[in-house]
């Protein structure tokens, strides 16, 4: 895909570009008025076109490139409805206020600040932050004293040049299929002079001189982010973001050959969707959907020999066959194959993690409420064997269970969200023996309460630990020591709350972080797309 022409503009010192391209993700027809008479025809539908284009972008639903200006169609109604969403009531009131302000100067009274000052001090830092986060952003361009002359566009990137000049790339619904429209403005000039204008880069044709601009909130929930870890193991660039329906509370990745796959399950409904991941770490096409019985609460994947298997468990209740444990073989194309094992276990098993030690595969299962733990052998063909090679009665409340391998040694990490163990710690690490039993405890920490997840990932062969408090958005990244202990804290983040589903995975030499807010819901989103455009 070709970048807009201004991407190669000389002198740019700070560049951010998002792969939202007008000729691909924008509408192929021009902005239009509704034709319903006053007051509707005061406005065209620029905001509706911007927001419906973003709706499709975040859902990975392609814009119909053959569409013409809609007339009496469902698309027309959708655009007009989203136009209303985009301006009433708050944006229209803000537009009226900005249209009445002066373009330059700074006043003691905040309400009297000029549009030039407000754009530079408040709006641009907010817009820049969104663009740096790889989020295309709707902005309202205030052109003069008449608020009905204001216009909405989608900002898709920016370049900070020498001399405090900034150019911002935009999708303008007034100019379909034209990728080189920009908004240019200046920062730090006397009297907050913005000197802002919108023009086409290739022809220098000016659309309008601008008093200022401000961000328009996108009112749909973007609840999936995918980031690439950088070379230091820190959370790097966002490579994907989606608007998905609520309820995807089991997310796992697995590899078949050189390909990575994403398994999604809604435990409350039993809906399953499997995607093949793209080489750049983003979520690819759906390859399989299923509708299971509800209540499958625990999912893990494991390998025995050359085969990969899916293990699912119900903490309470049974499946349609009277069993609460199923194991299915994974086919060579990544889809779920035949069931190879089923069993009926006692209620209450909440966690299951697989690990390999001494050349053999094992499954550790745990009851959080009682602390009962078993380790079971995994047999050729995928079956869960018996008897258990180890059993323990631990204290209750271990809410996070993870296994990982450093060098040739495998480890078990346990963490409590609330409360502590008898030694005062709420995080324990044990070494596995070669026969699958639990060996010496090698680490214990007493951390603050509230850690809801721990995830081990590798960057250039070096293990790292990702810790999350989804209630407050706190994230800590740690190194591991060579003997499996939690080592140096390397980074802390304070994100928004609600990221309750996390997965880390590797594609080629690169490692990725998938974050999902499973409890967010948007009633406008479809429940399931078997095409894989969204879920």
C-alpha positions as a printed NumPy array, in Angstrom:
array([[  0.   ,   0.   ,   0.   ],
       [  1.371,   3.415,  -0.945],
       [  1.719,   6.036,   1.746],
       [  0.15 ,   9.458,   1.232],
       [  2.563,  11.762,  -0.548],
       [  3.279,  13.962,   2.458],
       [  4.742,  10.998,   4.334],
       [  7.943,  11.563,   2.392],
       [  7.942,  15.315,   2.957],
       [ 11.417,  16.619,   3.751],
       [ 12.208,  18.176,   7.093],
       [  9.837,  16.103,   9.213],
       [ 11.378,  15.517,  12.625],
       [  8.535,  13.663,  14.374],
       [  6.333,  11.369,  12.362],
       [  3.295,   9.274,  13.221],
       [  1.269,   7.547,  10.52 ],
       [ -1.746,   5.222,  10.841],
       [ -2.73 ,   2.757,   8.091],
       [ -6.121,   4.422,   7.603],
       [ -6.08 ,   5.552,   3.967],
       [ -8.844,   7.652,   2.404],
       [ -8.896,   5.679,  -0.838],
       [ -9.205,   2.385,   1.07 ],
       [-11.014,   3.068,   4.335],
       [-12.969,   6.213,   3.43 ],
       [-16.186,   6.335,   1.438],
       [-15.862,   6.463,  -2.387],
       [-18.591,   9.136,  -2.688],
       [-18.63 ,  12.755,  -1.579],
       [-20.264,  14.322,   1.431],
       [-23.968,  15.01 ,   0.948],
       [-26.871,  16.813,   2.602],
       [-29.829,  14.831,   3.864],
       [-32.475,  16.524,   1.722],
       [-35.061,  16.4  ,   4.502],
       [-35.445,  20.173,   4.701],
       [-34.653,  22.414,   7.645],
       [-33.149,  21.991,  10.167],
       [-31.478,  18.857,   8.758],
       [-30.024,  20.516,   5.683],
       [-28.106,  23.041,   7.77 ],
       [-25.502,  20.281,   7.984],
       [-24.077,  17.851,   5.505],
       [-23.069,  14.395,   6.746],
       [-19.303,  14.743,   7.17 ],
       [-19.422,  13.524,  10.783],
       [-21.603,  10.569,   9.878],
       [-19.266,   9.589,   7.05 ],
       [-16.222,   9.852,   9.313],
       [-17.78 ,   7.772,  12.085],
       [-19.212,   5.057,   9.828],
       [-15.813,   4.748,   8.144],
       [-14.185,   4.332,  11.577],
       [-16.866,   1.823,  12.601],
       [-15.784,  -0.37 ,   9.694],
       [-12.081,   0.24 ,  10.235],
       [-12.232,  -0.956,  13.843],
       [-14.387,  -3.957,  12.927],
       [-12.154,  -4.886,   9.957],
       [-15.22 ,  -4.635,   7.758],
       [-14.189,  -3.273,   4.342],
       [-15.898,  -0.214,   2.91 ],
       [-17.869,  -1.034,  -0.237],
       [-15.68 ,   0.6  ,  -2.897],
       [-18.472,   0.313,  -5.465],
       [-20.935,   2.311,  -3.367],
       [-22.362,   5.495,  -4.845],
       [-23.985,   8.38 ,  -2.989],
       [-26.683,   6.616,  -0.941],
       [-30.273,   7.531,  -1.655],
       [-33.004,   6.082,   0.535],
       [-30.775,   3.15 ,   1.484],
       [-29.853,   1.515,   4.768],
       [-26.366,   3.007,   4.358],
       [-27.834,   6.501,   4.047],
       [-29.856,   5.981,   7.244],
       [-26.752,   4.691,   9.022],
       [-24.661,   7.696,   7.979],
       [-27.389,  10.155,   8.971],
       [-27.823,   8.46 ,  12.351],
       [-24.073,   8.582,  13.004],
       [-24.067,  12.254,  11.906],
       [-26.531,  12.975,  14.697],
       [-24.367,  10.971,  17.119],
       [-21.33 ,  13.025,  16.094],
       [-22.704,  16.51 ,  16.778],
       [-25.534,  16.479,  19.317],
       [-25.574,  17.789,  21.889],
       [-22.024,  18.464,  23.075],
       [-20.105,  18.89 ,  19.811],
       [-22.602,  21.339,  18.359],
       [-22.497,  23.49 ,  21.513],
       [-18.703,  23.443,  21.469],
       [-18.681,  24.388,  17.78 ],
       [-20.987,  27.355,  18.452],
       [-18.729,  28.455,  21.311],
       [-15.547,  28.194,  19.253],
       [-17.089,  30.001,  16.285],
       [-17.825,  32.975,  18.54 ],
       [-14.277,  33.211,  19.934],
       [-11.362,  35.201,  18.638],
       [ -8.698,  33.341,  16.665],
       [ -5.664,  34.684,  18.552],
       [ -4.641,  35.76 ,  22.031],
       [ -4.75 ,  34.293,  25.53 ],
       [ -7.006,  35.638,  28.271],
       [ -6.982,  35.316,  32.035],
       [-10.487,  33.878,  31.907],
       [-10.331,  30.375,  30.413],
       [-13.747,  30.835,  28.798],
       [-12.362,  33.749,  26.789],
       [ -9.257,  31.979,  25.433],
       [ -8.877,  32.174,  21.684],
       [ -9.322,  29.178,  19.422],
       [ -5.638,  29.409,  18.548],
       [ -4.65 ,  29.081,  22.194],
       [ -7.135,  26.297,  22.926],
       [ -6.072,  24.312,  19.858],
       [ -2.394,  24.455,  20.808],
       [ -2.631,  24.045,  24.59 ],
       [ -5.507,  21.582,  24.955],
       [ -6.696,  19.986,  21.732],
       [ -3.508,  19.286,  19.813],
       [ -1.757,  17.432,  22.708],
       [ -4.876,  15.254,  23.033],
       [ -5.06 ,  14.588,  19.275],
       [ -1.318,  13.907,  19.108],
       [ -1.607,  11.384,  21.93 ],
       [ -4.349,   9.536,  20.038],
       [ -2.328,   9.481,  16.823],
       [  0.787,   8.33 ,  18.676],
       [ -1.372,   5.491,  20.024],
       [ -2.273,   4.506,  16.451],
       [ -5.885,   5.671,  16.765],
       [ -7.359,   7.567,  13.792],
       [ -9.257,  10.479,  15.294],
       [-12.195,  12.589,  14.15 ],
       [-11.542,  16.314,  14.44 ],
       [-13.84 ,  19.283,  13.913],
       [-12.377,  22.1  ,  11.802],
       [-13.75 ,  25.509,  12.828],
       [-13.552,  27.731,   9.776],
       [-15.053,  31.025,  10.903],
       [-17.792,  32.807,  12.799],
       [-20.571,  30.676,  11.294],
       [-20.744,  27.366,  13.217],
       [-22.567,  25.671,  10.331],
       [-19.388,  26.069,   8.248],
       [-17.511,  23.717,  10.598],
       [-16.421,  20.432,   9.081],
       [-15.409,  17.003,  10.416],
       [-12.491,  14.966,   9.046],
       [-10.488,  11.938,  10.26 ],
       [ -6.909,  12.686,  11.3  ],
       [ -4.67 ,   9.762,  10.32 ],
       [ -1.136,  10.96 ,  11.089],
       [  1.094,  13.956,  11.615],
       [  4.575,  15.338,  10.958],
       [  6.322,  17.863,  13.194],
       [  8.728,  19.952,  11.084],
       [ 11.444,  22.454,  11.809],
       [ 10.117,  25.878,  12.694],
       [  7.2  ,  24.54 ,  14.768],
       [  5.214,  23.691,  11.634],
       [  2.941,  20.654,  11.866],
       [  1.161,  18.896,   9.007],
       [ -1.628,  16.462,   9.813],
       [ -2.954,  13.99 ,   7.236],
       [ -6.748,  13.689,   7.038],
       [ -9.53 ,  11.783,   5.333],
       [-11.944,  14.457,   4.124],
       [-15.43 ,  13.244,   3.12 ],
       [-15.645,  16.211,   0.746],
       [-12.846,  14.677,  -1.328],
       [-13.346,  10.917,  -1.826],
       [-10.38 ,   8.752,  -2.836],
       [ -7.896,  11.614,  -2.395],
       [ -5.118,  10.578,  -0.008],
       [ -3.133,  13.814,   0.194],
       [ -5.313,  16.306,   2.059],
       [ -3.614,  17.827,   5.09 ],
       [ -4.199,  20.337,   7.851],
       [ -1.194,  22.587,   8.434],
       [ -0.665,  24.762,  11.524],
       [  2.087,  26.345,  13.626],
       [  2.881,  26.094,  17.315],
       [  4.383,  28.655,  19.677],
       [  3.821,  31.785,  17.62 ],
       [  3.099,  35.193,  19.243],
       [ -0.483,  35.708,  20.403],
       [ -1.183,  32.005,  19.806],
       [ -1.36 ,  32.556,  16.065],
       [ -2.225,  29.164,  14.627],
       [ -2.005,  30.086,  10.924],
       [ -3.983,  26.942,  10.202],
       [ -5.266,  25.871,   6.809],
       [ -6.464,  22.785,   5.003],
       [ -5.173,  22.058,   1.516],
       [ -4.328,  19.307,  -0.942],
       [ -0.657,  18.45 ,  -0.953],
       [ -0.355,  17.558,  -4.633],
       [ -2.021,  20.674,  -6.04 ],
       [ -1.714,  23.109,  -3.115],
       [ -5.425,  23.789,  -3.615],
       [ -6.708,  25.352,  -0.389],
       [ -9.967,  24.106,   1.074],
       [-10.212,  26.596,   3.937],
       [ -8.386,  28.8  ,   6.403],
       [ -9.062,  27.594,   9.944],
       [ -9.662,  29.336,  13.272],
       [ -8.843,  26.121,  15.082],
       [ -9.817,  22.498,  15.524],
       [-10.768,  20.11 ,  18.307],
       [-11.144,  16.37 ,  18.815],
       [-14.515,  14.644,  18.498],
       [-14.845,  11.61 ,  20.763],
       [-15.361,   8.291,  19.025],
       [-18.404,   6.87 ,  20.787],
       [-17.817,   3.179,  20.148],
       [-15.625,   1.101,  22.428],
       [-12.284,  -0.082,  21.065],
       [-11.731,  -3.021,  23.412],
       [ -8.911,  -4.99 ,  21.766],
       [ -5.302,  -3.849,  21.436],
       [ -2.312,  -5.776,  20.093],
       [  1.186,  -4.426,  20.779],
       [  4.594,  -5.626,  19.728],
       [  7.21 ,  -5.905,  22.46 ],
       [ 10.34 ,  -3.959,  21.603],
       [ 13.92 ,  -5.223,  21.806],
       [ 14.142,  -4.314,  25.496],
       [ 10.96 ,  -6.246,  26.293],
       [  8.859,  -3.108,  26.786],
       [  5.378,  -2.632,  25.343],
       [  5.939,  -1.109,  21.917],
       [  3.892,  -0.07 ,  18.899],
       [  0.241,  -0.997,  18.609],
       [ -0.193,  -3.233,  15.562],
       [ -3.917,  -3.908,  15.813],
       [ -7.061,  -2.624,  17.509],
       [-10.648,  -3.819,  17.232],
       [-14.165,  -3.257,  18.467],
       [-15.468,  -6.656,  19.568],
       [-18.567,  -7.707,  21.422],
       [-18.367,  -8.418,  25.132],
       [-17.887, -11.821,  26.692],
       [-14.665, -13.199,  25.167],
       [-13.21 , -14.333,  28.498],
       [-10.981, -17.186,  27.31 ],
       [ -8.221, -16.186,  24.887],
       [ -5.364, -18.525,  23.984],
       [ -2.816, -18.79 ,  21.205],
       [ -1.153, -21.917,  19.815],
       [  1.223, -22.783,  16.997],
       [  0.905, -25.328,  14.223],
       [  4.046, -25.471,  12.116],
       [  5.081, -21.898,  11.374],
       [  1.608, -20.441,  11.919],
       [  0.072, -18.947,  15.058],
       [ -3.64 , -19.176,  15.835],
       [ -5.961, -17.315,  18.218],
       [ -8.661, -19.232,  20.102],
       [-11.588, -17.203,  21.487],
       [-14.347, -18.532,  23.735],
       [-17.336, -16.954,  25.474],
       [-17.844, -19.203,  28.489],
       [-21.344, -17.858,  29.169],
       [-22.671, -18.752,  25.716],
       [-20.221, -21.347,  24.35 ],
       [-19.48 , -19.35 ,  21.204],
       [-16.029, -20.146,  19.761],
       [-14.042, -18.346,  17.072],
       [-10.544, -19.238,  15.816],
       [ -8.389, -16.834,  13.813],
       [ -5.104, -17.296,  12.026],
       [ -2.702, -14.553,  13.091],
       [ -1.023, -12.397,  10.48 ],
       [  2.781, -12.273,  10.141],
       [  2.79 ,  -8.74 ,  11.622],
       [  1.086,  -9.936,  14.818],
       [ -2.383,  -8.611,  13.983],
       [ -5.541, -10.724,  14.088],
       [ -6.196, -12.385,  10.744],
       [ -9.149, -14.14 ,   9.156],
       [-11.467, -16.44 ,  11.064],
       [-10.898, -20.068,  10.086],
       [-13.481, -21.778,  12.296],
       [-16.516, -20.999,  14.444],
       [-18.462, -23.245,  16.793],
       [-21.396, -23.102,  19.191],
       [-20.709, -25.234,  22.262],
       [-22.665, -25.661,  25.46 ],
       [-22.077, -22.903,  27.977],
       [-19.871, -23.169,  31.038],
       [-16.471, -24.184,  29.66 ],
       [-14.401, -22.123,  32.072],
       [-10.851, -23.383,  31.559],
       [ -8.902, -23.725,  28.31 ],
       [ -5.314, -24.716,  27.611],
       [ -3.323, -26.118,  24.698],
       [ -0.465, -28.599,  24.901],
       [  1.796, -30.682,  22.713],
       [  2.498, -34.38 ,  23.102],
       [  4.98 , -35.641,  20.551],
       [  4.291, -33.918,  17.241],
       [  0.602, -33.264,  17.942],
       [ -1.167, -30.257,  19.5  ],
       [ -4.281, -30.709,  21.643],
       [ -7.046, -28.516,  23.079],
       [ -8.044, -29.18 ,  26.704],
       [-11.321, -27.7  ,  28.013],
       [-12.853, -28.028,  31.472],
       [-16.07 , -27.024,  33.227],
       [-15.588, -26.   ,  36.841],
       [-19.255, -26.797,  37.414],
       [-21.724, -28.823,  35.384],
       [-21.311, -31.218,  32.472],
       [-21.158, -31.117,  28.713],
       [-23.755, -32.669,  26.429],
       [-21.996, -36.058,  26.741],
       [-22.114, -36.024,  30.549],
       [-18.405, -35.167,  30.858],
       [-16.768, -31.984,  32.116],
       [-13.355, -32.638,  30.532],
       [-12.75 , -32.818,  26.776],
       [ -9.533, -33.052,  24.758],
       [ -9.548, -32.481,  20.988],
       [ -6.773, -32.91 ,  18.478],
       [ -5.816, -29.775,  16.518],
       [ -5.73 , -30.328,  12.767],
       [ -2.799, -29.363,  10.557],
       [ -4.724, -26.289,   9.321],
       [ -5.245, -25.014,  12.888],
       [ -8.907, -26.007,  13.2  ],
       [-10.304, -28.129,  16.052],
       [-10.376, -31.802,  15.147],
       [-11.744, -34.956,  16.679],
       [-12.284, -35.484,  20.381],
       [ -9.627, -37.874,  21.698],
       [-10.443, -37.9  ,  25.406],
       [-13.361, -37.178,  27.733],
       [-13.729, -37.606,  31.479],
       [-15.942, -36.756,  34.418],
       [-14.053, -35.086,  37.231],
       [-15.299, -33.673,  40.522],
       [-16.597, -30.1  ,  40.539],
       [-14.407, -27.146,  41.395],
       [-11.306, -27.543,  39.237],
       [-10.721, -23.95 ,  38.117],
       [ -7.241, -23.905,  36.574],
       [ -5.266, -26.149,  34.245],
       [ -1.784, -25.519,  32.847],
       [  0.475, -27.829,  30.882],
       [  4.243, -28.069,  31.126],
       [  7.109, -30.266,  29.968],
       [  9.931, -31.535,  32.127],
       [ 12.31 , -34.435,  31.726],
       [ 11.112, -34.86 ,  28.146],
       [  7.534, -35.641,  29.217],
       [  4.336, -33.558,  29.25 ],
       [  2.146, -33.025,  32.313],
       [ -1.035, -31.186,  33.293],
       [ -1.372, -29.319,  36.593],
       [ -4.936, -28.745,  37.819],
       [ -6.004, -26.595,  40.78 ],
       [ -9.12 , -25.856,  42.822],
       [ -8.879, -22.22 ,  43.886],
       [-11.517, -22.537,  46.593],
       [ -9.821, -25.377,  48.479],
       [ -6.218, -25.258,  47.266],
       [ -6.294, -28.902,  46.088],
       [ -3.721, -29.557,  43.356],
       [ -2.896, -32.533,  41.143],
       [ -0.32 , -33.156,  38.436],
       [ -1.373, -35.693,  35.795],
       [  0.681, -37.239,  32.99 ],
       [ -0.258, -36.489,  29.378],
       [ -0.235, -39.603,  27.204],
       [  0.64 , -40.109,  23.531],
       [ -2.548, -39.428,  21.602],
       [ -3.464, -36.513,  23.899],
       [ -5.283, -38.323,  26.73 ],
       [ -4.919, -37.145,  30.326],
       [ -3.447, -40.062,  32.225],
       [ -3.65 , -41.367,  35.754],
       [ -2.717, -41.809,  38.503],
       [ -1.51 , -38.354,  39.485],
       [  2.251, -38.011,  39.832],
       [  1.784, -35.394,  42.566],
       [ -0.966, -34.068,  44.837],
       [ -0.892, -31.153,  47.252],
       [ -3.33 , -29.395,  49.594],
       [ -2.336, -25.762,  49.479],
       [ -4.028, -22.787,  51.045],
       [ -7.007, -21.45 ,  49.13 ],
       [ -7.037, -18.331,  46.978],
       [ -4.285, -18.933,  44.422],
       [ -5.888, -17.074,  41.491],
       [ -3.035, -17.096,  38.973],
       [ -1.188, -20.236,  37.855],
       [  1.579, -20.076,  35.239],
       [  4.314, -22.433,  34.052],
       [  7.44 , -21.414,  32.145],
       [ 10.817, -22.766,  31.137],
       [ 14.199, -21.063,  31.438],
       [ 17.001, -22.994,  29.865],
       [ 16.216, -26.651,  30.532],
       [ 14.326, -26.09 ,  33.793],
       [ 10.56 , -25.656,  34.124],
       [  8.949, -23.551,  36.862],
       [  5.54 , -22.954,  38.45 ],
       [  4.402, -19.44 ,  39.419],
       [  1.448, -19.021,  41.792],
       [ -0.095, -15.694,  42.786],
       [ -2.966, -14.58 ,  45.04 ],
       [ -5.058, -11.563,  44.155],
       [ -6.086, -11.206,  47.801],
       [ -4.562, -12.617,  50.958],
       [ -1.227, -14.286,  51.613],
       [  0.171, -17.761,  52.224],
       [  1.517, -18.997,  55.551],
       [  4.923, -17.448,  54.85 ],
       [  3.36 , -14.027,  54.297],
       [  3.937, -14.113,  50.559],
       [  1.318, -13.824,  47.822],
       [  3.6  , -15.019,  45.013],
       [  5.47 , -18.347,  45.052],
       [  7.761, -19.941,  42.486],
       [  8.633, -23.659,  42.477],
       [ 10.981, -25.713,  40.361],
       [  9.543, -28.81 ,  38.673],
       [ 11.443, -32.065,  39.058],
       [ 12.194, -34.15 ,  35.985],
       [  9.451, -36.656,  36.939],
       [  6.744, -33.941,  36.93 ],
       [  6.557, -33.508,  40.693],
       [  6.994, -30.132,  42.376],
       [ 10.474, -29.523,  43.683],
       [ 12.053, -26.81 ,  45.763],
       [ 10.481, -23.404,  46.253],
       [ 12.869, -20.924,  44.648],
       [ 11.038, -17.657,  45.193],
       [  8.464, -15.864,  47.33 ],
       [  7.313, -12.262,  47.216],
       [  4.95 , -10.171,  49.301],
       [  3.387,  -7.774,  46.803],
       [  0.497,  -5.374,  47.152],
       [ -2.96 ,  -6.906,  46.731],
       [ -4.937,  -6.788,  43.516],
       [ -2.666,  -8.411,  40.928],
       [ -5.076, -10.239,  38.626],
       [ -2.747, -11.715,  36.034],
       [  0.837, -12.811,  35.419],
       [  2.103, -13.689,  31.942],
       [  5.521, -14.903,  30.869],
       [  6.903, -13.857,  27.477],
       [ 10.27 , -14.016,  25.754],
       [ 12.145, -11.337,  23.834],
       [ 15.25 , -12.455,  21.953],
       [ 15.301, -15.56 ,  24.14 ],
       [ 15.162, -13.596,  27.398],
       [ 12.195, -14.28 ,  29.726],
       [ 10.081, -11.413,  31.008],
       [  7.115, -11.218,  33.406],
       [  4.011,  -9.096,  32.682],
       [  1.955,  -8.333,  35.819],
       [ -1.5  ,  -6.73 ,  35.65 ],
       [ -4.048,  -5.202,  38.009],
       [ -7.06 ,  -4.903,  35.765],
       [ -9.035,  -2.977,  38.375],
       [ -6.73 ,   0.018,  38.151],
       [ -4.734,  -0.536,  34.98 ],
       [ -1.388,  -0.97 ,  36.773],
       [  1.198,  -2.971,  34.811],
       [  4.692,  -4.   ,  35.939],
       [  7.316,  -5.631,  33.732],
       [ 10.118,  -7.681,  35.328],
       [ 13.133,  -9.608,  34.209],
       [ 13.746, -13.148,  35.404],
       [ 16.99 , -14.331,  36.902],
       [ 18.729, -17.347,  35.383],
       [ 17.508, -19.558,  38.262],
       [ 13.835, -18.761,  37.573],
       [ 13.227, -16.035,  40.146],
       [ 11.475, -12.723,  39.493],
       [ 14.195, -10.175,  38.946],
       [ 14.578,  -6.474,  38.233],
       [ 11.555,  -4.259,  37.628],
       [ 12.133,  -2.73 ,  34.199],
       [  8.949,  -0.733,  33.551],
       [  5.665,   0.39 ,  35.088],
       [  2.56 ,   1.54 ,  33.224],
       [ -0.719,   3.092,  34.335],
       [ -3.359,   2.18 ,  31.769],
       [ -7.123,   2.447,  31.782],
       [ -8.902,  -0.165,  33.868],
       [-10.769,  -3.184,  32.563],
       [ -8.092,  -5.045,  30.59 ],
       [ -9.087,  -8.399,  32.039],
       [ -8.012, -10.794,  29.274],
       [ -4.355, -10.945,  28.252],
       [ -2.316, -13.211,  26.001],
       [  1.309, -13.119,  24.874],
       [  2.603, -14.933,  21.807],
       [  5.486, -15.108,  19.366],
       [  5.482, -14.962,  15.576],
       [  8.881, -15.555,  14.031],
       [ 11.403, -13.579,  16.027],
       [  8.858, -11.075,  17.379],
       [  6.766, -11.193,  20.551],
       [  3.325,  -9.642,  20.964],
       [  0.854,  -8.643,  23.668],
       [ -2.912,  -8.968,  23.162],
       [ -5.157,  -7.004,  25.547],
       [ -8.927,  -7.357,  25.667],
       [-11.676,  -5.801,  27.773],
       [-14.116,  -8.695,  27.821],
       [-16.794,  -6.861,  29.796],
       [-17.129,  -3.916,  27.416],
       [-20.244,  -4.082,  25.293],
       [-21.497,  -2.094,  22.335],
       [-25.067,  -2.826,  21.346],
       [-24.373,  -1.615,  17.81 ],
       [-21.818,  -4.367,  17.168],
       [-22.758,  -7.668,  15.575],
       [-22.494, -10.738,  17.811],
       [-20.346, -12.844,  15.521],
       [-18.855, -12.701,  12.048],
       [-17.936, -16.007,  10.504],
       [-15.979, -14.121,   7.847],
       [-13.47 , -13.099,  10.496],
       [-13.923,  -9.368,   9.924],
       [-14.886,  -8.992,  13.558],
       [-16.162, -11.029,  16.465]])
